[in-house]
Amino acid sequence: MESKRQQKFAGLLQEELAAVFQKEGAAYLPNTLVTITKVRVSPDLAVAKVYLSFLNTSNTTLSVNTVNSHAGEIRYKLGSRIRHQARVVPSLTFFVDDTNEYTEHMDKIFDKIAKERKENESAEDDA
């Protein structure tokens, strides 16, 4: 369970990282829209796990590896944006947020179950 302090700092990081990616994201990933879906911060605020969602890309693993290779540069730009609000700029690690794919997968499973139930009910009614 994150503390209020961690949650507030994570919100600040999410906002500022979104601005960094909006301005300079094309330099890292051309023709790709990057969304910061979630930020998790360690209790000492020194490490941040940033979860990204990508649109208009075929290989999300390659995209997240590209962003991770530029993590130092992104951290520097983040530091210049939050220098008056935070004492320490956390080290950043980027991960793929696969929540959308998981949700779509679960929706398909539920649709399949509903379809099978409907077929079973109609088969029982016919019998």
DSSP file with accessible surface (Angstrom, degrees, kcal/mol):
  #  RESIDUE AA STRUCTURE BP1 BP2  ACC     N-H-->O    O-->H-N    N-H-->O    O-->H-N    TCO  KAPPA ALPHA  PHI   PSI    X-CA   Y-CA   Z-CA
    1    1 A M              0   0  219      0, 0.0     2,-0.2     0, 0.0     0, 0.0   0.000 360.0 360.0 360.0 125.0    0.0    0.0    0.0
    2    2 A E        -     0   0   38      1,-0.1     2,-0.1     2,-0.0    40,-0.1  -0.546 360.0-122.4 -80.3 145.1    1.5    3.3   -1.1
    3    3 A S     >  -     0   0   54     -2,-0.2     4,-2.4     1,-0.1     5,-0.2  -0.320  27.8-106.1 -77.0 166.6    1.5    6.2    1.3
    4    4 A K  H  > S+     0   0  161      1,-0.2     4,-2.7     2,-0.2     5,-0.2   0.886 122.3  55.0 -59.3 -39.0   -0.1    9.5    0.4
    5    5 A R  H  > S+     0   0  164      1,-0.2     4,-2.3     2,-0.2    -1,-0.2   0.921 108.6  46.8 -62.0 -44.9    3.3   11.0   -0.1
    6    6 A Q  H  > S+     0   0   18      1,-0.2     4,-2.7     2,-0.2    -1,-0.2   0.909 112.8  50.2 -63.4 -41.6    4.2    8.3   -2.6
    7    7 A Q  H  X S+     0   0   79     -4,-2.4     4,-2.3     2,-0.2    -2,-0.2   0.912 111.5  47.3 -64.9 -42.8    0.9    8.7   -4.4
    8    8 A K  H  X S+     0   0  164     -4,-2.7     4,-2.1     2,-0.2    -1,-0.2   0.922 114.4  46.6 -64.8 -43.0    1.2   12.5   -4.7
    9    9 A F  H  X S+     0   0   22     -4,-2.3     4,-2.7    -5,-0.2    -2,-0.2   0.905 111.1  52.1 -67.1 -39.1    4.8   12.2   -5.9
   10   10 A A  H  X S+     0   0    7     -4,-2.7     4,-2.6     1,-0.2    -1,-0.2   0.906 109.0  51.0 -63.3 -39.4    3.8    9.5   -8.4
   11   11 A G  H  X S+     0   0   30     -4,-2.3     4,-2.3     2,-0.2    -1,-0.2   0.911 110.2  49.1 -63.3 -42.0    1.0   11.8   -9.7
   12   12 A L  H  X S+     0   0   34     -4,-2.1     4,-2.6     2,-0.2     5,-0.2   0.934 112.4  48.1 -61.9 -46.2    3.5   14.6  -10.2
   13   13 A L  H  X S+     0   0    0     -4,-2.7     4,-3.0     1,-0.2     5,-0.3   0.910 110.3  52.0 -61.6 -41.7    5.9   12.3  -12.0
   14   14 A Q  H  X S+     0   0   68     -4,-2.6     4,-2.1     1,-0.2    -1,-0.2   0.933 111.7  46.6 -61.9 -44.3    3.2   11.0  -14.3
   15   15 A E  H  X S+     0   0  139     -4,-2.3     4,-1.7     2,-0.2    -2,-0.2   0.932 116.7  42.6 -61.3 -49.6    2.1   14.6  -15.2
   16   16 A E  H  X S+     0   0   27     -4,-2.6     4,-2.2     2,-0.2    -2,-0.2   0.876 113.2  51.2 -71.0 -36.9    5.6   15.8  -15.9
   17   17 A L  H  X S+     0   0    0     -4,-3.0     4,-2.9    -5,-0.2     5,-0.2   0.886 107.1  55.2 -66.2 -36.3    6.7   12.7  -17.8
   18   18 A A  H  X S+     0   0   44     -4,-2.1     4,-2.3    -5,-0.3    -2,-0.2   0.921 108.4  48.4 -60.6 -41.7    3.6   13.0  -19.9
   19   19 A A  H  X S+     0   0   20     -4,-1.7     4,-2.3     2,-0.2     5,-0.2   0.905 110.8  50.7 -65.4 -40.1    4.7   16.5  -20.8
   20   20 A V  H  X S+     0   0    3     -4,-2.2     4,-3.1     1,-0.2     5,-0.3   0.945 113.5  44.6 -62.6 -46.6    8.2   15.3  -21.6
   21   21 A F  H  X S+     0   0   13     -4,-2.9     4,-1.7     1,-0.2     5,-0.2   0.851 111.5  54.0 -68.2 -31.7    6.9   12.6  -23.9
   22   22 A Q  H  < S+     0   0  171     -4,-2.3    -1,-0.2    -5,-0.2     4,-0.2   0.924 117.8  35.2 -67.3 -42.2    4.5   14.9  -25.5
   23   23 A K  H  < S+     0   0  148     -4,-2.3    -2,-0.2    -5,-0.2    -1,-0.2   0.907 138.9  13.0 -76.8 -44.8    7.2   17.4  -26.4
   24   24 A E  H >X S+     0   0   68     -4,-3.1     3,-0.9    -5,-0.2     4,-0.7   0.247  90.6 104.5-123.3  12.2   10.1   15.1  -27.1
   25   25 A G  H >X S+     0   0    6     -4,-1.7     4,-3.0    -5,-0.3     3,-0.6   0.821  75.4  65.0 -65.1 -29.6    8.6   11.6  -27.5
   26   26 A A  H 34 S+     0   0   71     -5,-0.2    -1,-0.2     1,-0.2    -2,-0.1   0.788  94.4  60.3 -65.2 -25.7    9.0   11.8  -31.3
   27   27 A A  H <4 S+     0   0   81     -3,-0.9    -1,-0.2     2,-0.2    -2,-0.2   0.852 114.5  34.3 -69.1 -33.7   12.7   11.9  -30.9
   28   28 A Y  H << S+     0   0   13     -4,-0.7    -2,-0.2    -3,-0.6    -1,-0.1   0.888 137.4  15.4 -85.8 -45.8   12.7    8.5  -29.1
   29   29 A L  S >< S-     0   0   12     -4,-3.0     3,-1.3     3,-0.2    -1,-0.2  -0.811  78.3-152.0-134.0  91.2    9.9    6.8  -30.9
   30   30 A P  T 3  S+     0   0   87      0, 0.0     3,-0.1     0, 0.0    -4,-0.1  -0.350  80.1   8.4 -65.6 143.7    8.8    8.5  -34.2
   31   31 A N  T 3  S+     0   0  143      1,-0.2     2,-0.4    26,-0.0    -5,-0.1   0.731 105.0 114.1  60.5  24.9    5.2    8.0  -35.2
   32   32 A T    <   -     0   0   28     -3,-1.3     2,-0.6    -7,-0.1    24,-0.2  -0.994  59.3-143.0-128.3 133.1    4.3    6.4  -31.9
   33   33 A L  E     -A   55   0A 102     22,-1.9    22,-2.4    -2,-0.4     2,-0.5  -0.835  18.0-160.5 -94.6 124.3    2.0    7.8  -29.2
   34   34 A V  E     -A   54   0A  21     -2,-0.6     2,-0.4    20,-0.2    20,-0.2  -0.914   6.0-170.1-108.7 129.6    3.2    7.0  -25.7
   35   35 A T  E     -A   53   0A  59     18,-2.9    18,-2.7    -2,-0.5     2,-0.8  -0.973  19.1-140.3-119.1 132.2    0.9    7.2  -22.8
   36   36 A I  E     +A   52   0A  12     -2,-0.4    16,-0.2    16,-0.2     3,-0.1  -0.815  26.4 173.8 -89.8 110.3    2.0    7.0  -19.1
   37   37 A T  E     +     0   0A  47     14,-2.2     2,-0.3    -2,-0.8    -1,-0.2   0.816  59.7   1.4 -89.4 -31.7   -0.6    4.8  -17.5
   38   38 A K  E     -A   51   0A  70     13,-1.2    13,-3.1     2,-0.0     2,-0.4  -0.992  52.1-159.7-157.7 146.6    0.8    4.4  -14.1
   39   39 A V  E     -A   50   0A   7     -2,-0.3     2,-0.4    11,-0.2    11,-0.2  -0.998   8.3-167.4-131.0 128.5    3.8    5.4  -11.9
   40   40 A R  E     -A   49   0A 109      9,-2.7     9,-3.2    -2,-0.4     2,-0.4  -0.966   8.8-162.5-114.6 133.0    4.9    3.5   -8.8
   41   41 A V  E     -A   48   0A   6     -2,-0.4     7,-0.2     7,-0.2   -31,-0.1  -0.915  19.2-118.3-119.5 141.0    7.4    5.1   -6.5
   42   42 A S    >   -     0   0   29      5,-2.5     3,-2.2    -2,-0.4     5,-0.0  -0.286  36.4-103.4 -68.8 160.0    9.5    3.4   -3.8
   43   43 A P  T 3  S+     0   0  101      0, 0.0    -1,-0.1     0, 0.0   -38,-0.0   0.823 124.4  49.3 -58.0 -29.6    9.0    4.5   -0.2
   44   44 A D  T 3  S-     0   0  113      3,-0.0    -2,-0.1     1,-0.0    -3,-0.0   0.424 108.5-127.0 -89.7   3.2   12.2    6.6   -0.2
   45   45 A L  S <  S+     0   0   21     -3,-2.2    43,-0.1     2,-0.2     3,-0.1   0.654  80.8 112.3  63.2  20.0   11.1    8.3   -3.6
   46   46 A A        +     0   0   33      1,-0.2    45,-2.8    44,-0.1     2,-0.4   0.665  69.7  47.2 -96.1 -17.4   14.4    7.3   -5.2
   47   47 A V  E     - b   0  91A  59     43,-0.3    -5,-2.5    -5,-0.0     2,-0.4  -0.989  63.3-171.0-129.8 132.1   13.1    4.7   -7.7
   48   48 A A  E     -Ab  41  92A   0     43,-2.8    45,-2.0    -2,-0.4     2,-0.6  -0.988  11.5-155.4-124.8 130.7   10.1    5.1  -10.0
   49   49 A K  E     -Ab  40  93A 100     -9,-3.2    -9,-2.7    -2,-0.4     2,-0.5  -0.929  17.3-162.1-100.5 120.9    8.6    2.3  -12.1
   50   50 A V  E     -Ab  39  94A   0     43,-3.1    45,-2.8    -2,-0.6     2,-0.5  -0.921   4.8-153.2-111.7 124.0    6.8    3.9  -15.1
   51   51 A Y  E     -Ab  38  95A  55    -13,-3.1   -14,-2.2    -2,-0.5   -13,-1.2  -0.854  16.5-165.5-100.2 127.0    4.2    1.9  -17.0
   52   52 A L  E     -Ab  36  96A   0     43,-3.1    45,-3.3    -2,-0.5     2,-0.4  -0.854  14.4-158.4-116.3 147.8    3.7    2.9  -20.6
   53   53 A S  E     -A   35   0A  16    -18,-2.7   -18,-2.9    -2,-0.3     2,-0.4  -0.974  16.5-152.4-120.8 137.5    1.1    2.1  -23.2
   54   54 A F  E     -A   34   0A  20     -2,-0.4     2,-0.4   -20,-0.2     3,-0.2  -0.911   8.6-167.5-116.4 137.6    2.0    2.5  -26.9
   55   55 A L  E    S+A   33   0A  97    -22,-2.4   -22,-1.9    -2,-0.4     3,-0.1  -0.945  72.9  20.4-117.9 144.7   -0.3    3.3  -29.9
   56   56 A N  S    S+     0   0  134     -2,-0.4     2,-0.3     1,-0.3    -1,-0.2   0.863  95.5 113.3  70.2  36.9    0.7    2.9  -33.5
   57   57 A T        -     0   0   43     -3,-0.2    -1,-0.3     1,-0.1     3,-0.2  -0.994  51.8-159.6-136.3 146.2    3.6    0.5  -32.8
   58   58 A S  S    S+     0   0  129     -2,-0.3     2,-0.6     1,-0.2    -1,-0.1   0.757  86.1  45.0 -93.8 -27.0    3.9   -3.1  -33.8
   59   59 A N     >  +     0   0   74      1,-0.2     4,-1.9     2,-0.1    -1,-0.2  -0.850  56.7 176.3-123.7  97.3    6.6   -4.2  -31.3
   60   60 A T  H  > S+     0   0   42     -2,-0.6     4,-2.7     2,-0.2     5,-0.2   0.841  81.9  58.2 -70.5 -31.0    5.9   -2.9  -27.8
   61   61 A T  H  > S+     0   0   83      2,-0.2     4,-2.2     1,-0.2    -1,-0.2   0.932 108.2  45.7 -64.3 -44.2    9.0   -4.7  -26.4
   62   62 A L  H  > S+     0   0  102      1,-0.2     4,-2.4     2,-0.2    -1,-0.2   0.910 112.5  52.4 -63.6 -40.2   11.3   -2.9  -28.8
   63   63 A S  H  X S+     0   0    5     -4,-1.9     4,-2.3     1,-0.2    -2,-0.2   0.925 110.7  45.5 -63.0 -46.0    9.6    0.4  -27.9
   64   64 A V  H  X S+     0   0   12     -4,-2.7     4,-2.6     1,-0.2    -1,-0.2   0.882 112.0  52.5 -68.7 -33.3   10.0    0.0  -24.2
   65   65 A N  H  X S+     0   0   93     -4,-2.2     4,-1.9    -5,-0.2    -1,-0.2   0.894 108.8  51.0 -66.5 -37.6   13.6   -1.1  -24.7
   66   66 A T  H  X S+     0   0   35     -4,-2.4     4,-0.9     2,-0.2    -2,-0.2   0.930 111.5  46.9 -63.4 -45.1   14.2    2.1  -26.7
   67   67 A V  H >< S+     0   0    0     -4,-2.3     3,-0.8     1,-0.2    -2,-0.2   0.916 110.9  52.4 -64.0 -42.0   12.7    4.2  -24.0
   68   68 A N  H >< S+     0   0   52     -4,-2.6     3,-1.4     1,-0.2     4,-0.3   0.849 103.5  57.4 -63.0 -32.6   14.7    2.5  -21.3
   69   69 A S  H 3< S+     0   0   86     -4,-1.9    -1,-0.2     1,-0.3     3,-0.2   0.773 110.9  43.8 -69.6 -22.2   17.9    3.1  -23.3
   70   70 A H  T <X S+     0   0   56     -4,-0.9     4,-2.5    -3,-0.8    -1,-0.3   0.192  80.4 113.7-101.9  15.8   17.0    6.9  -23.1
   71   71 A A  H <> S+     0   0   17     -3,-1.4     4,-2.8     1,-0.2     5,-0.2   0.862  74.4  51.9 -59.2 -39.4   16.1    6.7  -19.4
   72   72 A G  H  > S+     0   0   55     -4,-0.3     4,-2.1    -3,-0.2    -1,-0.2   0.922 111.4  46.7 -64.0 -42.3   19.0    8.9  -18.3
   73   73 A E  H  > S+     0   0   87      2,-0.2     4,-2.1     1,-0.2    -2,-0.2   0.914 113.7  48.0 -65.4 -42.4   18.1   11.6  -20.8
   74   74 A I  H  X S+     0   0    0     -4,-2.5     4,-2.7     1,-0.2    -2,-0.2   0.901 110.1  53.0 -65.7 -40.0   14.5   11.4  -19.8
   75   75 A R  H  X S+     0   0  102     -4,-2.8     4,-2.8    -5,-0.2    -1,-0.2   0.903 107.8  51.4 -62.4 -40.0   15.4   11.6  -16.1
   76   76 A Y  H  X S+     0   0  178     -4,-2.1     4,-2.0     2,-0.2    -2,-0.2   0.938 111.8  46.0 -62.3 -45.6   17.5   14.7  -16.8
   77   77 A K  H  X S+     0   0   46     -4,-2.1     4,-1.1     1,-0.2    -2,-0.2   0.887 113.0  50.3 -66.1 -37.4   14.6   16.4  -18.6
   78   78 A L  H >X S+     0   0    0     -4,-2.7     4,-2.0     1,-0.2     3,-0.5   0.922 108.0  54.4 -63.8 -42.1   12.3   15.4  -15.8
   79   79 A G  H 3X S+     0   0   13     -4,-2.8     4,-0.8     1,-0.3    -2,-0.2   0.880 104.9  52.4 -60.8 -38.6   14.7   16.8  -13.3
   80   80 A S  H 3< S+     0   0   51     -4,-2.0    -1,-0.3     1,-0.2    -2,-0.2   0.810 112.3  47.3 -69.1 -24.2   14.8   20.2  -15.0
   81   81 A R  H << S+     0   0   92     -4,-1.1     3,-0.2    -3,-0.5    -2,-0.2   0.813 122.0  31.9 -84.0 -32.9   10.9   20.2  -14.8
   82   82 A I  H >X S+     0   0    0     -4,-2.0     4,-1.9     1,-0.1     3,-1.8   0.265  80.3 115.0-109.9  15.2   10.6   19.2  -11.1
   83   83 A R  T 3< S+     0   0  155     -4,-0.8    -1,-0.1     1,-0.3    -3,-0.1   0.777  81.9  44.8 -60.5 -27.0   13.7   20.7   -9.6
   84   84 A H  T 34 S+     0   0  162     -3,-0.2    -1,-0.3    -4,-0.1    -2,-0.1   0.552 117.6  44.6 -92.4  -5.9   11.7   23.1   -7.4
   85   85 A Q  T <4 S+     0   0  121     -3,-1.8     2,-0.4     1,-0.2    -2,-0.2   0.596 112.4  43.6-111.0 -18.1    9.2   20.5   -6.3
   86   86 A A     <  -     0   0   22     -4,-1.9    -1,-0.2    -7,-0.1     3,-0.1  -0.981  55.7-152.8-134.9 145.2   11.4   17.5   -5.4
   87   87 A R  S    S+     0   0  246     -2,-0.4     2,-0.4     1,-0.2    -1,-0.1   0.861  88.7  32.7 -79.5 -38.5   14.7   17.1   -3.6
   88   88 A V  S    S-     0   0   76    -43,-0.1    -1,-0.2     0, 0.0     0, 0.0  -0.963  71.9-140.4-123.3 135.9   15.7   13.9   -5.5
   89   89 A V        -     0   0   32     -2,-0.4     3,-0.1    -3,-0.1   -10,-0.1  -0.857  34.1-128.2 -91.5 120.0   14.9   13.0   -9.1
   90   90 A P        -     0   0    0      0, 0.0     2,-0.3     0, 0.0   -43,-0.3  -0.277  17.7-106.9 -70.6 153.6   14.2    9.3   -9.0
   91   91 A S  E     -b   47   0A  53    -45,-2.8   -43,-2.8     1,-0.0     2,-0.4  -0.608  41.7-134.9 -74.4 141.3   15.8    6.7  -11.2
   92   92 A L  E     -b   48   0A  14     -2,-0.3     2,-0.4   -45,-0.2   -43,-0.2  -0.845  24.7-179.0-109.6 135.3   13.4    5.6  -13.9
   93   93 A T  E     -b   49   0A  56    -45,-2.0   -43,-3.1    -2,-0.4     2,-0.4  -1.000  18.6-147.7-128.1 130.8   12.6    2.2  -15.2
   94   94 A F  E     +b   50   0A   3     -2,-0.4     2,-0.3   -45,-0.2   -43,-0.2  -0.795  16.9 178.9-106.0 140.5   10.0    1.8  -17.9
   95   95 A F  E     -b   51   0A  79    -45,-2.8   -43,-3.1    -2,-0.4     2,-0.4  -0.937  33.4-105.3-133.1 157.4    7.6   -1.2  -18.3
   96   96 A V  E     -b   52   0A  42     -2,-0.3     2,-0.8   -45,-0.2   -43,-0.2  -0.680  26.8-142.6 -83.0 131.0    4.9   -2.1  -20.8
   97   97 A D        +     0   0   21    -45,-3.3     3,-0.4    -2,-0.4   -43,-0.2  -0.856  20.9 178.9 -93.3 109.0    1.4   -1.7  -19.4
   98   98 A D     >  +     0   0   95     -2,-0.8     4,-2.4     1,-0.2     5,-0.2   0.081  43.3 116.5-100.2  25.9   -0.5   -4.6  -20.8
   99   99 A T  H  > S+     0   0   60      1,-0.2     4,-2.8     2,-0.2    -1,-0.2   0.897  74.7  52.5 -60.7 -41.5   -3.8   -3.8  -19.1
  100  100 A N  H  > S+     0   0   95     -3,-0.4     4,-2.5     2,-0.2    -1,-0.2   0.923 110.7  46.4 -63.5 -43.7   -5.6   -3.1  -22.3
  101  101 A E  H  > S+     0   0  103      2,-0.2     4,-2.4     1,-0.2    -1,-0.2   0.907 113.2  50.0 -64.7 -39.7   -4.6   -6.4  -23.8
  102  102 A Y  H  X S+     0   0  144     -4,-2.4     4,-2.6     2,-0.2    -2,-0.2   0.921 110.9  49.5 -64.3 -42.3   -5.5   -8.2  -20.6
  103  103 A T  H  X S+     0   0   63     -4,-2.8     4,-2.5     2,-0.2    -2,-0.2   0.921 111.6  48.3 -63.3 -44.6   -8.9   -6.5  -20.6
  104  104 A E  H  X S+     0   0  116     -4,-2.5     4,-2.2     2,-0.2    -1,-0.2   0.909 111.3  50.9 -61.7 -41.4   -9.6   -7.5  -24.2
  105  105 A H  H  X S+     0   0  106     -4,-2.4     4,-2.0     1,-0.2    -2,-0.2   0.930 111.4  47.1 -61.9 -45.3   -8.6  -11.0  -23.5
  106  106 A M  H  X S+     0   0   51     -4,-2.6     4,-2.7     1,-0.2     5,-0.2   0.894 109.4  54.4 -65.4 -39.1  -10.9  -11.2  -20.5
  107  107 A D  H  X S+     0   0   88     -4,-2.5     4,-2.5     1,-0.2    -1,-0.2   0.913 107.9  50.0 -60.1 -42.1  -13.8   -9.7  -22.6
  108  108 A K  H  X S+     0   0  144     -4,-2.2     4,-2.3     2,-0.2    -1,-0.2   0.906 110.5  49.9 -63.1 -41.1  -13.3  -12.4  -25.3
  109  109 A I  H  X S+     0   0   62     -4,-2.0     4,-2.5     2,-0.2    -2,-0.2   0.939 112.0  47.2 -63.7 -45.0  -13.4  -15.1  -22.6
  110  110 A F  H  X S+     0   0  116     -4,-2.7     4,-2.6     1,-0.2    -2,-0.2   0.894 111.6  51.1 -65.2 -38.0  -16.6  -13.7  -21.1
  111  111 A D  H  X S+     0   0  113     -4,-2.5     4,-2.5    -5,-0.2    -1,-0.2   0.907 110.2  49.8 -63.2 -41.4  -18.2  -13.4  -24.5
  112  112 A K  H  X S+     0   0  131     -4,-2.3     4,-2.6     2,-0.2    -2,-0.2   0.915 111.4  48.5 -63.7 -42.9  -17.3  -17.0  -25.3
  113  113 A I  H  X S+     0   0   67     -4,-2.5     4,-2.5     1,-0.2    -2,-0.2   0.928 112.1  48.8 -63.2 -44.8  -18.8  -18.2  -21.9
  114  114 A A  H  X S+     0   0   56     -4,-2.6     4,-2.3     1,-0.2    -2,-0.2   0.906 111.7  49.5 -62.3 -40.9  -22.0  -16.2  -22.6
  115  115 A K  H  X S+     0   0  134     -4,-2.5     4,-2.5     2,-0.2    -2,-0.2   0.921 111.3  48.9 -64.3 -43.5  -22.3  -17.6  -26.1
  116  116 A E  H  X S+     0   0   89     -4,-2.6     4,-2.5     1,-0.2    -2,-0.2   0.903 111.1  50.2 -64.5 -39.8  -21.8  -21.2  -24.8
  117  117 A R  H  X S+     0   0  166     -4,-2.5     4,-2.5     2,-0.2    -1,-0.2   0.912 110.5  49.8 -63.0 -42.3  -24.4  -20.7  -22.1
  118  118 A K  H  X S+     0   0  153     -4,-2.3     4,-2.4     2,-0.2    -2,-0.2   0.916 111.8  47.9 -62.6 -44.3  -26.8  -19.3  -24.7
  119  119 A E  H  X S+     0   0  104     -4,-2.5     4,-2.2     1,-0.2    -2,-0.2   0.901 112.4  49.3 -63.2 -40.9  -26.2  -22.4  -26.9
  120  120 A N  H  X S+     0   0   97     -4,-2.5     4,-2.2     2,-0.2    -2,-0.2   0.897 111.5  49.2 -65.2 -40.6  -26.6  -24.8  -24.0
  121  121 A E  H  X S+     0   0  113     -4,-2.5     4,-2.1     2,-0.2    -2,-0.2   0.913 112.5  47.0 -65.9 -41.2  -29.9  -23.1  -22.9
  122  122 A S  H  X S+     0   0   58     -4,-2.4     4,-1.8     2,-0.2    -2,-0.2   0.868 111.5  51.7 -69.6 -32.8  -31.3  -23.2  -26.5
  123  123 A A  H  X S+     0   0   55     -4,-2.2     4,-1.4     2,-0.2    -2,-0.2   0.900 110.9  48.3 -68.1 -37.2  -30.2  -26.9  -26.7
  124  124 A E  H  < S+     0   0  142     -4,-2.2    -2,-0.2     1,-0.2    -1,-0.2   0.875 109.9  51.9 -68.7 -37.2  -32.0  -27.7  -23.5
  125  125 A D  H  < S+     0   0  131     -4,-2.1    -1,-0.2     1,-0.2    -2,-0.2   0.876 109.5  50.2 -67.0 -35.5  -35.1  -25.8  -24.7
  126  126 A D  H  <        0   0  140     -4,-1.8    -1,-0.2    -5,-0.1    -2,-0.2   0.813 360.0 360.0 -72.1 -29.7  -35.1  -27.9  -27.9
  127  127 A A     <        0   0  119     -4,-1.4    -3,-0.1    -5,-0.1    -4,-0.0   0.258 360.0 360.0 -79.4 360.0  -34.8  -31.2  -26.0
